[in-house]
Amino acid sequence: MKNNIAAIIFSLAIVISAFLLGNAFMNRNQTEGTISVTGLGKADFTSDLIVWEGSFSKESFNLQQAYSDLEKDKKIISDYLLSKGLTEKELVFNAVNSRKNTRGKYNNDGQYIGEEFLGYILTQSLQIDSKDVEKVESVSREITELLNKGIQFYSQSPRYYYTKLADLKIEMISKATADAKHRADMIAENSGGKLGELISAKMGIFQITGQNSDEDYSWGGTFNTESKEKTASITMKLDYKVK
């Protein structure tokens, strides 16, 4: 009786072992497929913040006189800009920069003999930050009117920004992820499989380019400040398992 029981147990052990080994062999030869896809999210938007900078200078042999003349120009510039509808809060006059203006002196033989003092040059810059983009744009185009008042104002091109960029970036990530997921679903369906769990997700570079421009995308990211109308884009790379 004991021998029969031992034989039965031994036989079951062989069968179970054979099953486990066979299943392990089958699983070892099963390879789980993966799909890698890249999705794109894009959005057009209009800048809601403009930054415009300019500067003006005065030169005199007398430093005190140069400061006095610069202050007079500052008053004229400030009054002009306020008359155009800008506010005092929007006008930021930076610290005055002063330097000596000199030139090299040479004798009749062409040898350098020192520096000749030509006077002091004082320069002050002005920065205007405003959400009234159209108004500041208009003023920047009309600033040459100051020439009629005897003021030489050196104006830079306005720069354009978007204050809701963080929210826009989240929106772009959502669009890019949805686009990548849709591509993965289509690939899995066309290959006769089903999309499995997400393995990894990697965000690409966030780019901002001017609309209708010939700007090139950059590996480090492009951040356009020259155009009021812009396009934002971002990519998402997703890796999925395939059932």
C-alpha positions as CSV (number, residue, x, y, z in Angstrom):
1,M,0.0,0.0,0.0
2,K,2.8,2.4,0.9
3,N,4.6,1.5,-2.2
4,N,1.5,2.3,-4.3
5,I,1.1,5.7,-2.7
6,A,4.7,6.5,-3.2
7,A,4.4,5.6,-6.8
8,I,1.4,7.8,-7.3
9,I,3.0,10.8,-5.6
10,F,6.2,10.2,-7.7
11,S,4.1,10.1,-10.9
12,L,2.2,13.3,-10.0
13,A,5.5,15.0,-9.3
14,I,6.8,14.1,-12.8
15,V,3.7,15.4,-14.5
16,I,3.7,18.7,-12.5
17,S,7.4,19.2,-13.1
18,A,6.9,18.6,-16.8
19,F,4.0,21.1,-17.0
20,L,6.0,23.8,-15.1
21,L,9.1,23.3,-17.3
22,G,7.0,23.4,-20.5
23,N,5.2,26.5,-19.4
24,A,8.5,28.2,-18.5
25,F,9.9,27.3,-21.9
26,M,6.9,28.8,-23.6
27,N,7.0,32.0,-21.6
28,R,10.7,32.3,-22.2
29,N,10.1,32.3,-25.9
30,Q,7.2,34.8,-25.8
31,T,8.5,38.3,-26.5
32,E,6.2,41.2,-25.6
33,G,6.1,43.9,-28.3
34,T,6.5,47.6,-27.8
35,I,5.4,50.7,-29.7
36,S,7.2,54.0,-29.6
37,V,5.3,57.1,-30.9
38,T,5.8,60.8,-31.0
39,G,2.9,63.2,-30.7
40,L,2.8,66.9,-31.5
41,G,0.8,69.7,-29.8
42,K,0.5,73.1,-31.4
43,A,-1.4,76.4,-30.7
44,D,-1.5,79.9,-32.2
45,F,-1.7,82.8,-29.8
46,T,-1.3,86.6,-29.6
47,S,1.2,88.2,-27.3
48,D,-0.4,90.1,-24.4
49,L,2.7,91.9,-23.1
50,I,5.0,94.3,-25.0
51,V,8.5,95.5,-23.8
52,W,10.0,98.5,-25.6
53,E,13.3,100.1,-24.8
54,G,15.1,103.2,-25.9
55,S,17.9,105.6,-24.8
56,F,19.0,109.2,-25.0
57,S,22.3,110.9,-24.4
58,K,23.9,114.3,-23.7
59,E,27.5,115.4,-24.0
60,S,29.4,118.3,-22.4
61,F,32.8,119.2,-21.1
62,N,31.1,120.1,-17.8
63,L,29.7,117.0,-16.0
64,Q,27.1,119.0,-14.1
65,Q,25.9,120.7,-17.3
66,A,25.6,117.3,-18.9
67,Y,23.4,116.0,-16.1
68,S,21.2,119.1,-16.3
69,D,20.8,118.8,-20.0
70,L,19.9,115.1,-19.7
71,E,17.3,115.9,-17.1
72,K,15.6,118.4,-19.4
73,D,15.5,115.7,-22.2
74,K,14.1,113.2,-19.7
75,K,11.3,115.6,-18.8
76,I,10.4,116.2,-22.5
77,I,10.4,112.5,-23.3
78,S,8.3,111.7,-20.2
79,D,5.7,114.4,-21.1
80,Y,5.6,113.2,-24.7
81,L,4.9,109.6,-23.7
82,L,2.3,110.5,-21.1
83,S,0.5,112.6,-23.7
84,K,0.3,109.5,-25.9
85,G,-1.7,107.7,-23.2
86,L,1.1,105.8,-21.4
87,T,1.1,105.9,-17.6
88,E,3.9,106.8,-15.2
89,K,3.8,103.3,-13.9
90,E,4.8,101.9,-17.3
91,L,7.8,104.2,-17.7
92,V,11.0,103.0,-16.0
93,F,14.0,105.2,-16.4
94,N,17.2,103.3,-15.5
95,A,20.3,104.7,-13.8
96,V,22.4,107.2,-15.7
97,N,25.6,105.8,-17.3
98,S,28.5,108.3,-17.6
99,R,31.8,108.0,-19.4
100,K,34.6,110.2,-20.6
101,N,34.8,110.7,-24.3
102,T,38.5,110.7,-25.5
103,R,40.5,110.1,-28.6
104,G,44.1,109.3,-29.2
105,K,46.6,112.1,-29.9
106,Y,49.5,111.6,-32.3
107,N,52.5,113.8,-33.2
108,N,53.6,114.6,-36.8
109,D,55.6,111.4,-36.9
110,G,52.5,109.3,-36.2
111,Q,53.6,108.4,-32.7
112,Y,50.9,108.1,-30.0
113,I,51.4,110.8,-27.4
114,G,48.3,110.4,-25.2
115,E,44.6,110.9,-25.0
116,E,42.6,114.1,-25.8
117,F,39.5,114.7,-23.5
118,L,36.4,115.5,-25.6
119,G,33.9,115.7,-22.8
120,Y,31.5,113.6,-20.7
121,I,28.8,111.4,-22.4
122,L,25.8,110.7,-20.2
123,T,23.3,108.1,-21.3
124,Q,20.0,107.1,-19.8
125,S,17.8,104.2,-21.0
126,L,14.1,103.8,-20.7
127,Q,12.0,100.6,-20.6
128,I,8.3,100.4,-21.1
129,D,6.4,97.2,-20.1
130,S,2.7,97.3,-21.0
131,K,-0.2,95.0,-21.6
132,D,-1.6,97.6,-24.0
133,V,0.3,96.1,-26.9
134,E,-1.3,98.1,-29.7
135,K,-0.8,101.5,-27.9
136,V,2.9,100.9,-27.3
137,E,3.3,99.6,-30.9
138,S,1.8,102.9,-32.2
139,V,4.0,105.1,-29.9
140,S,7.2,103.2,-30.9
141,R,6.4,104.0,-34.6
142,E,5.8,107.7,-33.9
143,I,8.7,108.3,-31.5
144,T,10.6,110.1,-34.3
145,E,8.3,113.0,-33.5
146,L,10.7,113.8,-30.6
147,L,13.2,114.9,-33.2
148,N,11.0,118.0,-33.7
149,K,11.5,118.7,-30.1
150,G,15.3,118.5,-30.4
151,I,15.6,115.1,-28.8
152,Q,17.6,112.3,-30.2
153,F,15.9,109.1,-28.9
154,Y,17.4,105.8,-29.9
155,S,14.6,103.3,-30.1
156,Q,14.9,99.5,-30.1
157,S,12.4,97.1,-31.7
158,P,9.6,96.1,-29.3
159,R,9.7,92.6,-27.8
160,Y,6.5,90.5,-27.4
161,Y,5.7,88.1,-24.6
162,Y,2.8,86.0,-23.3
163,T,2.0,86.1,-19.6
164,K,0.0,82.8,-19.7
165,L,2.8,80.7,-21.0
166,A,2.7,78.2,-18.2
167,D,-1.0,77.4,-18.8
168,L,-0.3,77.2,-22.6
169,K,2.5,74.7,-22.0
170,I,0.2,72.4,-20.0
171,E,-2.3,72.6,-22.8
172,M,0.4,71.7,-25.4
173,I,1.6,68.7,-23.4
174,S,-2.0,67.5,-23.2
175,K,-2.5,67.8,-27.0
176,A,0.8,66.2,-27.8
177,T,0.1,63.2,-25.4
178,A,-3.4,62.7,-26.9
179,D,-1.9,62.8,-30.4
180,A,0.8,60.3,-29.5
181,K,-1.8,58.0,-27.9
182,H,-4.0,58.1,-31.0
183,R,-1.0,57.2,-33.2
184,A,-0.2,54.3,-30.9
185,D,-3.8,53.0,-31.0
186,M,-3.8,53.1,-34.8
187,I,-0.5,51.2,-35.1
188,A,-1.6,48.5,-32.6
189,E,-5.0,48.1,-34.3
190,N,-3.4,47.9,-37.8
191,S,-0.9,45.3,-36.6
192,G,-3.7,43.1,-35.1
193,G,-2.7,43.8,-31.5
194,K,-4.0,45.8,-28.6
195,L,-2.3,48.7,-26.8
196,G,-1.0,47.7,-23.4
197,E,0.3,49.8,-20.5
198,L,2.4,52.9,-20.9
199,I,6.1,52.2,-20.3
200,S,7.5,55.7,-20.5
201,A,6.7,59.3,-21.5
202,K,9.3,61.9,-22.5
203,M,8.6,65.5,-23.2
204,G,10.4,67.2,-26.1
205,I,11.6,70.8,-26.5
206,F,9.0,73.6,-26.1
207,Q,9.2,75.9,-29.1
208,I,7.7,79.3,-29.8
209,T,8.1,80.7,-33.3
210,G,6.6,83.7,-35.1
211,Q,3.6,82.9,-37.3
212,N,4.3,82.9,-41.0
213,S,8.0,83.2,-40.4
214,D,10.9,81.1,-41.7
215,E,12.4,80.4,-38.2
216,D,14.1,77.1,-37.8
217,Y,13.4,74.8,-34.8
218,S,16.3,74.5,-32.4
219,W,17.4,71.5,-30.3
220,G,17.7,73.9,-27.4
221,G,14.3,75.5,-28.0
222,T,13.3,78.6,-30.0
223,F,11.7,81.5,-28.1
224,N,10.5,84.2,-30.5
225,T,10.2,87.7,-29.1
226,E,10.0,89.6,-32.3
227,S,6.5,88.6,-33.5
228,K,3.3,89.6,-31.9
229,E,1.5,86.6,-33.4
230,K,3.2,83.3,-32.4
231,T,2.9,79.6,-32.6
232,A,3.8,77.3,-29.7
233,S,4.6,73.6,-30.2
234,I,5.9,70.7,-28.1
235,T,6.4,67.0,-28.7
236,M,5.8,64.0,-26.4
237,K,7.4,60.6,-27.0
238,L,5.4,57.6,-25.5
239,D,6.4,54.0,-25.3
240,Y,3.6,51.4,-24.9
241,K,3.5,47.6,-24.5
242,V,1.5,45.7,-27.1
243,K,-0.7,42.8,-26.0
